[in-house]
Amino acid sequence: MNEENAQPPRTRHRPPAAEEGAGPTALALRRVAIDTYRENVAYLHRDCPVYRAEGFQALSKVEVCANGQRILATLNVVDDESIVGCRELGVSEDAFAQLGVADGHPASVSQAEPPGSIPALHRKINGERLDRDDFRAIVRDIAEHRYSKIELTAFVVASNQGELDREEVYFLTDAMVETGRRLDWHERLVVDKHCIGGIPGNRTSMLVVPIVAAHGMLCPKTSSRAITSPAGTADTMEVLATVELPFERLGEIVREHRGCLAWGGTARLSPADDVLISVERPLSIDSPGQMVASILSKKTAAGSTHLLLDIPVGPTAKVRSMPEAQRLRKLFQYVASRLNLVLDVVITDGRQPVGYGIGPALEARDVMRVLECDPRAPNDLRQKALRLAGRMLEFDPDVRGGDGFAIARDILDSGRAAAKMDAIIRAQGARGFDHNAPPLGRLSFEVFAAESGVVTGIDNLQIARIARFAGAPKIAGAGVDLMCKLGESVVAGEPLYRVHAGYPADLEFAREASARATGFTLGTADELPHVFVEF
Amino acid sequence: MNEENAQPPRTRHRPPAAEEGAGPTALALRRVAIDTYRENVAYLHRDCPVYRAEGFQALSKVEVCANGQRILATLNVVDDESIVGCRELGVSEDAFAQLGVADGHPASVSQAEPPGSIPALHRKINGERLDRDDFRAIVRDIAEHRYSKIELTAFVVASNQGELDREEVYFLTDAMVETGRRLDWHERLVVDKHCIGGIPGNRTSMLVVPIVAAHGMLCPKTSSRAITSPAGTADTMEVLATVELPFERLGEIVREHRGCLAWGGTARLSPADDVLISVERPLSIDSPGQMVASILSKKTAAGSTHLLLDIPVGPTAKVRSMPEAQRLRKLFQYVASRLNLVLDVVITDGRQPVGYGIGPALEARDVMRVLECDPRAPNDLRQKALRLAGRMLEFDPDVRGGDGFAIARDILDSGRAAAKMDAIIRAQGARGFDHNAPPLGRLSFEVFAAESGVVTGIDNLQIARIARFAGAPKIAGAGVDLMCKLGESVVAGEPLYRVHAGYPADLEFAREASARATGFTLGTADELPHVFVEF
């Protein structure tokens, strides 16, 4: 500890650096060919006169300015003129791209002002309640990349479990909507669905979207890629079609086909959320407040008027008990009503993975088989998709309550959903996929039942882990193919699942993981966990 | 949000990389002349076969191994062979120094295993109580630099205000002692003093150490440099003598002179604390639990048997009320008793800065004037130092309770303290300092009273801020020289204080800050804030 601890501002207030191109602080911009991922880095030579005059320190936050663009970066000090010279201002690859100028362009660098919302952050760290303006200021600073990793983490942890009341969650959500782009489809009814996650193989979006779009509802679905799971909807859809589309092209497809299945990363709908996720993921923090703010801000920004939310419950799901699911539903409902978003929440069976395949190509196979009413299609995936689609169809004032399921089933069984999916795939750019010969990893092994019995448990987390070790989602053909599900009887020596991998090393990692724990529990029929599913 | 969110390990478990120097993963180590401060960075070319085979990502945590040394680093991906080639493993300057080998030495790199204590961290984030083994595991991982900035921050924020009970604070403190070096002076009585901080000019250590050492007590005082304040004891002592001494030399000085005043950074007494401070400082988090663990772990590791702790209370001090000070005292007492450390706590007047000068050279001037009983010496600094030294002398079983103050005053007034200070300064390496001509910043301005009245408030934080803007502690001669103190009457137009700076820009920043708020409040004598000081 230091004896004296008066607390002056984190960085010293400096007047803005002299205008770029003029005066003694002008430097020549240089692209330093180092990829620092999402973290902008600026490089200054230790003998650079600006470095010496400004009293910068390594790792301090600086503002780089060139051609009217300003970006924030972390400073590294260089002692090698071949990397950056004394009259140069080096920036990492991504930062250079953001500035959008040529090598050698005049640029300036100055101390970054501390974010204005830091006092509000400190109040939250100390457990105080924040008001709407506090959340606006914090979210704006986060979206503008003004927070350091330390400050971001402090905000996420301080707002964790129980620390935000429902009014604060609404303020946070609303502030996240305000900072991003907001779409307007100029229609009365714009529907979407979302699952809070945690269940491998749960690719219902790829069935629900073609069904409701075939009915004529507007459903501009954007999805994420997997970060910690074996596949996101965007990863699985990418097996079938291009998912990274220019924003304008997406709009055309939606207007023509009433739906799409694209990657949402390009839309900048809730930029603060994208930044927050960068610290929430590594910490596996997924508190109710942050989950609600993240999901509802993106859906509102995407122009949705009606949202169907899927909360799976099970012993290895994100939500483990019915009371917990009901509390979460109430929080979603409160915030949605403040946002004027019509919300329907369904609590579903999250005791085991959905379908057979886990991994992009395996899941695409299951989805296409359901669409084509193939006898090998997994029935649980079909049933869940029909129920969700049915509830969404009931957002249509012309559909009578209770009729949705039958309408959805009719759309699916008549082939109209498959035709709609085909149209969407062709519009986005078909990749050519045959569910009779899916491009699976060429290496595989099977995991066998050690004893006879009834399957009484399938661990979502362990099955996901094994699929990740096998290479999913990076290797599209890698993953786990389940050969039996909850409640089925197996005889000792029968296969439980097959693992596919693209590389020998991956296969071995998956084999070791499944040897430590198969993810399956065998027992007697009366040991099956109960589930109270609402619909 | 991502739809599927099963949570596999943060990094994939890979077998350790092949032995260095053998096999396909051997690379040639290369020093990349980039200073990334305390954050180790490793650089791999995008076409490096190891990078491709291991599936690393930019910013992932890797373990670099060379010559039997292992360090953790953050990965940057390079696209320029002149920075790092395809068969090379680049490391930043500080990381290279830690490995202690020559350029070109064989080295290997592998995915870093996630720290073993992460599950305990998650339990703390979720508000659970941790046990002794949890704290041991967390503190060990922190000391070994296994935590990312995100994880460190999560631990600090989750353990903030009210989140650790007193038993947990003891576990944390004890774990911090265990991970570092622990000194043993082979004496029955090893005394130290510490102030929790927040009061500018509070340089009592530089008076107390010579007094108690002159009495014959062993007082091996190590101090910190300022991080957010205008001067730490180490910064002020450095005006008089060398403070960065090899550890062995420090031991010799202490044995010969019974005391020292050195910088503690080289001793590695509580390495986890040094790491935690790197996130506590930027967040200005100084929770009671972390303060107690930080102070008591360092003192215990330094071999102290008796500690005098100074808790200043005042409206702009760290502790703002008497009940808060008493709660903090109780926590210190509980943990100290568990550590078998004899602790005496004094609650002192923290309503204003101590002495006149704020900044290294100005504070050194005040200290030397007190030691030499110069009539210009600030009386409050003299009185406070005598009272603290008196309490410390009473740790000596041969000193009767209540006699300490008189003994301390006699040691000071007889010149024995000055002689002891002189001996310590010469032993550490005298710099040559004359308090009649202190080396102050050549630029200065004065701040004047806008009205007549009694000084009823001096804001510790604002005065510290102005001194920082003026350049302290980096510029030793910069700072604030107070010309009147609480309770004194001033006439409109009289100077309140003088600001010294070394550079015109600094002078202007300080001038702007003092123009926004002088830090002084003028009023009537009955508006003086009361203070309840215990001794």
Contacts between the chains, C-beta under 8 A, distances in Angstrom:
chain1	res1	chain2	res2	distance
A	1	B	194	7.2
A	1	B	196	7.2
A	1	B	197	6.5
A	1	B	224	6.9
A	1	B	291	6.7
A	1	B	294	5.0
A	1	B	295	5.2
A	1	B	298	7.4
A	2	B	197	5.9
A	2	B	224	4.4
A	2	B	225	7.4
A	2	B	226	6.2
A	2	B	227	5.5
A	2	B	228	7.6
A	2	B	229	6.3
A	2	B	232	5.2
A	3	B	194	7.5
A	3	B	195	5.0
A	3	B	197	5.1
A	3	B	202	6.5
A	3	B	205	7.3
A	3	B	223	6.8
A	3	B	224	7.1
A	3	B	229	7.7
A	3	B	232	5.9
A	3	B	233	5.7
A	4	B	197	5.4
A	4	B	198	6.8
A	4	B	199	6.6
A	4	B	200	5.9
A	4	B	202	6.3
A	4	B	226	6.4
A	4	B	229	3.4
A	4	B	230	7.0
A	4	B	231	6.4
A	4	B	232	6.3
A	4	B	464	7.2
A	5	B	197	3.7
A	5	B	198	5.0
A	5	B	228	6.1
A	5	B	229	5.5
A	5	B	286	7.0
A	5	B	318	6.5
A	6	B	198	6.4
A	6	B	200	5.9
A	6	B	228	6.9
A	6	B	229	5.1
A	6	B	230	7.1
A	6	B	460	5.7
A	6	B	461	5.0
A	6	B	463	7.5
A	6	B	464	2.7
A	6	B	465	6.8
A	6	B	468	7.9
A	7	B	228	5.5
A	7	B	284	5.2
A	7	B	461	6.2
A	7	B	464	7.7
A	8	B	228	6.3
A	8	B	461	7.8
A	8	B	464	6.2
A	8	B	465	4.1
A	8	B	468	4.5
A	8	B	469	7.4
A	9	B	465	7.5
A	10	B	282	6.1
A	12	B	468	7.4
A	12	B	469	6.7
A	12	B	509	6.7
A	13	B	469	8.0
A	13	B	509	6.7
A	13	B	512	8.0
A	14	B	509	7.8
A	32	B	80	7.6
A	32	B	83	7.8
A	33	B	78	6.1
A	33	B	79	3.9
A	33	B	80	3.6
A	33	B	83	6.8
A	34	B	43	6.9
A	34	B	76	5.0
A	34	B	77	7.2
A	34	B	78	5.2
A	34	B	79	7.5
A	34	B	80	7.6
A	34	B	83	6.9
A	35	B	46	7.3
A	35	B	58	4.9
A	35	B	76	6.6
A	35	B	77	3.9
A	35	B	78	7.3
A	35	B	79	6.8
A	36	B	58	6.3
A	36	B	59	7.0
A	36	B	76	5.4
A	37	B	57	7.2
A	37	B	58	3.8
A	37	B	59	4.3
A	38	B	59	7.5
A	39	B	59	6.6
A	41	B	76	8.0
A	43	B	34	6.9
A	46	B	35	7.3
A	55	B	474	7.2
A	57	B	37	7.2
A	58	B	35	4.9
A	58	B	36	6.3
A	58	B	37	3.8
A	59	B	36	7.0
A	59	B	37	4.4
A	59	B	38	7.5
A	59	B	39	6.6
A	76	B	34	5.1
A	76	B	35	6.6
A	76	B	36	5.4
A	76	B	41	8.0
A	76	B	92	8.0
A	77	B	34	7.2
A	77	B	35	4.0
A	78	B	33	6.2
A	78	B	34	5.2
A	78	B	35	7.3
A	79	B	33	4.0
A	79	B	34	7.5
A	79	B	35	6.7
A	79	B	93	7.0
A	80	B	32	7.6
A	80	B	33	3.6
A	80	B	34	7.6
A	82	B	82	5.9
A	83	B	32	7.8
A	83	B	33	6.8
A	83	B	34	6.9
A	83	B	83	6.2
A	92	B	76	8.0
A	93	B	79	7.0
A	122	B	283	7.6
A	122	B	284	6.6
A	125	B	157	6.0
A	125	B	160	6.1
A	125	B	283	7.0
A	125	B	285	6.6
A	126	B	160	7.6
A	126	B	161	6.0
A	127	B	161	6.6
A	127	B	162	7.5
A	148	B	282	6.8
A	149	B	149	4.9
A	149	B	150	5.8
A	149	B	153	7.4
A	150	B	149	5.8
A	150	B	152	8.0
A	150	B	153	4.8
A	150	B	279	5.1
A	150	B	282	5.4
A	150	B	283	6.3
A	151	B	282	7.5
A	151	B	283	7.1
A	152	B	150	8.0
A	153	B	149	7.4
A	153	B	150	4.8
A	153	B	153	3.8
A	153	B	154	5.6
A	153	B	157	7.1
A	154	B	153	5.6
A	154	B	156	7.9
A	154	B	157	4.9
A	154	B	283	5.5
A	154	B	285	7.9
A	156	B	154	7.9
A	157	B	125	6.0
A	157	B	153	7.1
A	157	B	154	4.9
A	157	B	157	4.2
A	157	B	158	5.6
A	158	B	157	5.6
A	158	B	160	7.9
A	160	B	125	6.1
A	160	B	126	7.6
A	160	B	158	7.9
A	161	B	126	6.0
A	161	B	127	6.6
A	162	B	127	7.5
A	194	B	1	7.3
A	194	B	3	7.6
A	195	B	3	5.1
A	196	B	1	7.2
A	196	B	5	8.0
A	197	B	1	6.4
A	197	B	2	5.9
A	197	B	3	5.1
A	197	B	4	5.5
A	197	B	5	3.7
A	198	B	4	6.8
A	198	B	5	4.9
A	198	B	6	6.3
A	199	B	4	6.6
A	200	B	4	5.9
A	200	B	6	5.9
A	202	B	3	6.5
A	202	B	4	6.3
A	205	B	3	7.3
A	223	B	3	6.8
A	224	B	1	6.8
A	224	B	2	4.5
A	224	B	3	7.0
A	225	B	2	7.3
A	226	B	2	6.2
A	226	B	4	6.4
A	227	B	2	5.4
A	228	B	2	7.4
A	228	B	5	6.1
A	228	B	6	7.0
A	228	B	7	5.5
A	228	B	8	6.4
A	229	B	2	6.2
A	229	B	3	7.6
A	229	B	4	3.4
A	229	B	5	5.5
A	229	B	6	5.2
A	230	B	4	6.9
A	230	B	6	7.2
A	231	B	4	6.4
A	232	B	2	5.2
A	232	B	3	5.8
A	232	B	4	6.3
A	233	B	3	5.6
A	279	B	150	5.1
A	282	B	10	6.2
A	282	B	148	6.9
A	282	B	150	5.5
A	282	B	151	7.6
A	283	B	122	7.7
A	283	B	125	7.0
A	283	B	150	6.3
A	283	B	151	7.1
A	283	B	154	5.6
A	284	B	7	5.3
A	284	B	122	6.6
A	285	B	125	6.6
A	285	B	154	7.9
A	286	B	5	7.0
A	291	B	1	6.8
A	294	B	1	5.0
A	295	B	1	5.3
A	298	B	1	7.5
A	318	B	5	6.5
A	460	B	6	5.6
A	461	B	6	5.0
A	461	B	7	6.2
A	461	B	8	7.7
A	463	B	6	7.5
A	464	B	4	7.1
A	464	B	6	2.8
A	464	B	7	7.7
A	464	B	8	6.2
A	465	B	6	6.8
A	465	B	8	4.1
A	465	B	9	7.4
A	468	B	6	8.0
A	468	B	8	4.5
A	468	B	12	7.4
A	469	B	8	7.5
A	469	B	12	6.6
A	469	B	13	8.0
A	474	B	55	7.3
A	509	B	12	6.7
A	509	B	13	6.8
A	509	B	14	7.7
A	512	B	13	8.0
